[in-house]
Structure formats: C-alpha cells, structure tokens
Amino acid sequence: MTPDASLERPTDELRGEALALSYGRTRVVHDVSLHLRSGVVTALIGPNGSGKSTALRALARLHRIDAGSVHIDGTTGRRDAASLTAKEFARTVAMLSQSRPHPSGLEVRDVVAYGRHPHRGRFSGLTDTDRDAIDRALALTGLTAMAHRPVDELSGGELQRVWLATSLAQSTGILLLDEPTNHLDLRYQIETLDLVCDLADRGTAVGVVLHDLDHAAAVADEVVLMRSGRVHAAGAPAEVLTADNLTDVYGFRIDTDVDDATGRVRVIPRGRHHERLRRSAAVPV
Ligand SMILES: Nc1ncnc2c1ncn2[C@@H]1O[C@H](COP(=O)(O)OP(=O)(O)OP(=O)(O)O)[C@@H](O)[C@H]1O
C-alpha cells in the first residue's frame, strides 16, 4: 500500500477561518480555524460531540457555514471554496465521511469508479487515466483481489476500505478522513495510518478525525484538540497531547509518556480499572 511516486506532487492547501457552524438554531462550532497544509497530516481529536465531524464537513462543503470562510490555496492562487463548481471542488477535495452508504448490486470496482466522476465528461466512458487511478486506489487499500466481489457481500471493514479507495480514486491534493480506522482490524488500521503518512509524504494535505490518541500521536504532524465546539489546543503532538490538556478535555485522569523507540507521545488513560489492577497486584491471591 504505497502511493505511486511518479504522480505529480499536489500542493493545494485548505484553510477554514473562524468557522461558526450550527444545526438549526443551535451553534455547535464556534470560531474554529483549521489549516490543512500540503504534506502535513492534521489530526482532529476531542470527545464525542466536540464538533470534529461538523468542522470537517464544513471544510468539505457538506455543512453550511454561518460565519467564516473556506479557501483553497493552490498553484492558481487563493480561491473561495464556495466559488468552485461541484466538479472543480471534487477534483480538489475528497472526503471519507462517517456515514457511509451501503450500495447494493455493484461490484467493488464499480463503487471505486464513482471516485472518478469529477474527472469525467458527462457522456464519456472511463479513460486509461481513470482506470489507472481506480487500480491504484484498489491496490492502496488492499482490495485488488476483491475488485469483482459484490459490495453487498462485504464486511463492515471491507466496505470501509471500498469507500476509502473511492476517495483515493478522486486523486485530490486534499483528503479529509472522518474516523478512517473505524471497523478495521489491527492490520488495516495500521495500513490505513501508513497510507495517510505516505500520501502526506508525497504532498497531500490530510485532515483526519481520530479517536485513538495513540494513532494521532503516531501519524499527526499537527494536532487540533477540540472541546465543546472550540479549539482547546493546536500544534505539534508533543505540545497538544499533554496530560493536562487531555485530562482537562476528556474529564478524567490521562497520563502521557514518550515511546523510547519512536520519540512519540504515548497516552495512558487512568480508568478505575487501573486502580483495580493495582489493588489486585498489591494483594497476593
Ligand atoms: N444532525 C444533527 N442534528 C443536530 N445536532 C447534531 C447533528 N449532528 C451532530 N449534532 C450535534 O453537533 C455537535 C457536534 O457534533 P459532531 O458530530 O460534529 O461531533 P464529533 O466531535 O464529530 O463527535 P463524535 O466523536 O461523536 O463523532 C454535537 O453536540 C452533536 O450532538
């Protein structure tokens, strides 16, 4: 699962400034700014309901913006995301949403081919470039051998990889992933994280919502810690993933240390079960 290094290096960046977002009359995201830079993995973390998905969806033009702006900075200068046609935007930004449809009556390859829609003319068939992009997306997600299986027969994790492949087939310079490791077994969780890093290494701007803080520590160049619809802290993983920040935001004791092998922060949640383990270790059976 390594992206093709021969492809042109993307340079687009996505900038959400002072975003205010609501459901109906309820404001759920307040004054949030997010800057997704080319070649950088930005992880959005925070408790349930803190506004991560809503913010990511706003960057993908899937949620109405009450105040603030979303811009794309690319080779042709700065463009307001709202000024692009749907196809232009979809050639620039791909998003793997948390709510993923369950298509039926289609093969895996057909679903992944949907990712090429923004690159195709209204009546034109798949070009060689389209087919190459589909093959590459299937390979990157470990789906080549399943390309002709009906999607109706797939497990939740396999289907998740099909949607990831569909986003990759869009061949965008900006990739937004909402909990991409959900439903995946350990191998594909790690492969997906590796893929995220590989894509960033060849220039993609990646914004990824992650619940596993060790995953965020392992892959993120920048971490945005959200709380109650606001950015509580943002910056390098070692600056954001501190015991104080995490304990404060998640509302129970969380310690951190540093993995000697990688130099990355390790997160140690101190649930009541730790106390139980400590007691049972102290009292010989
Ligand atoms: N469709 C909706 N209608 C009304 N309120 C919503 C809707 N979706 C989300 N919300 C509310 O908006 C707030 C932010 O939700 P959001 O899904 O962005 O949080 P999140 O950080 O992604 O949460 P999670 O980690 O649980 O996925 C929450 O208070 C949530 O209850």
The ligand as an SDF file (V2000), in Angstrom:
LIG
                    3D

 31 33  0  0  0  0  0  0  0  0999 V2000
  -27.7130   16.0650   12.5330 N   0  0  0  0  0  0  0  0  0  0  0  0
  -27.5780   16.7280   13.6790 C   0  0  0  0  0  0  0  0  0  0  0  0
  -28.5940   17.4540   14.1950 N   0  0  0  0  0  0  0  0  0  0  0  0
  -28.4620   18.1500   15.3390 C   0  0  0  0  0  0  0  0  0  0  0  0
  -27.3300   18.1830   16.0690 N   0  0  0  0  0  0  0  0  0  0  0  0
  -26.2870   17.4800   15.6080 C   0  0  0  0  0  0  0  0  0  0  0  0
  -26.3530   16.7250   14.4030 C   0  0  0  0  0  0  0  0  0  0  0  0
  -25.1590   16.1280   14.2010 N   0  0  0  0  0  0  0  0  0  0  0  0
  -24.3840   16.4990   15.2510 C   0  0  0  0  0  0  0  0  0  0  0  0
  -25.0490   17.3030   16.0880 N   0  0  0  0  0  0  0  0  0  0  0  0
  -24.5450   17.9080   17.3170 C   0  0  0  0  0  0  0  0  0  0  0  0
  -23.4590   18.7560   16.9720 O   0  0  0  0  0  0  0  0  0  0  0  0
  -22.4270   18.6740   17.9350 C   0  0  0  0  0  0  0  0  0  0  0  0
  -21.1210   18.3170   17.2440 C   0  0  0  0  0  0  0  0  0  0  0  0
  -21.2840   17.0290   16.6640 O   0  0  0  0  0  0  0  0  0  0  0  0
  -20.1350   16.3500   15.8120 P   0  0  0  0  0  0  0  0  0  0  0  0
  -20.7060   15.1230   15.1840 O   0  0  0  0  0  0  0  0  0  0  0  0
  -19.5250   17.3580   14.9300 O   0  0  0  0  0  0  0  0  0  0  0  0
  -19.0950   15.9720   16.9520 O   0  0  0  0  0  0  0  0  0  0  0  0
  -17.8760   14.9700   16.8900 P   0  0  0  0  0  0  0  0  0  0  0  0
  -16.8020   15.6040   17.6880 O   0  0  0  0  0  0  0  0  0  0  0  0
  -17.5600   14.5980   15.4930 O   0  0  0  0  0  0  0  0  0  0  0  0
  -18.4850   13.7300   17.6710 O   0  0  0  0  0  0  0  0  0  0  0  0
  -18.1770   12.1440   17.5960 P   0  0  0  0  0  0  0  0  0  0  0  0
  -16.8070   11.9640   18.1600 O   0  0  0  0  0  0  0  0  0  0  0  0
  -19.2220   11.5800   18.4910 O   0  0  0  0  0  0  0  0  0  0  0  0
  -18.3100   11.7060   16.1670 O   0  0  0  0  0  0  0  0  0  0  0  0
  -22.8830   17.6590   18.9760 C   0  0  0  0  0  0  0  0  0  0  0  0
  -23.4340   18.3540   20.0630 O   0  0  0  0  0  0  0  0  0  0  0  0
  -23.9530   16.8760   18.2490 C   0  0  0  0  0  0  0  0  0  0  0  0
  -24.9300   16.4140   19.1680 O   0  0  0  0  0  0  0  0  0  0  0  0
  1  2  1  0
  2  3  1  0
  2  7  2  0
  3  4  2  0
  4  5  1  0
  5  6  2  0
  6  7  1  0
  6 10  1  0
  7  8  1  0
  8  9  2  0
  9 10  1  0
 10 11  1  0
 11 12  1  0
 11 30  1  0
 12 13  1  0
 13 14  1  0
 13 28  1  0
 14 15  1  0
 15 16  1  0
 16 17  2  0
 16 18  1  0
 16 19  1  0
 19 20  1  0
 20 21  2  0
 20 22  1  0
 20 23  1  0
 23 24  1  0
 24 25  2  0
 24 26  1  0
 24 27  1  0
 28 29  1  0
 28 30  1  0
 30 31  1  0
M  END
$$$$
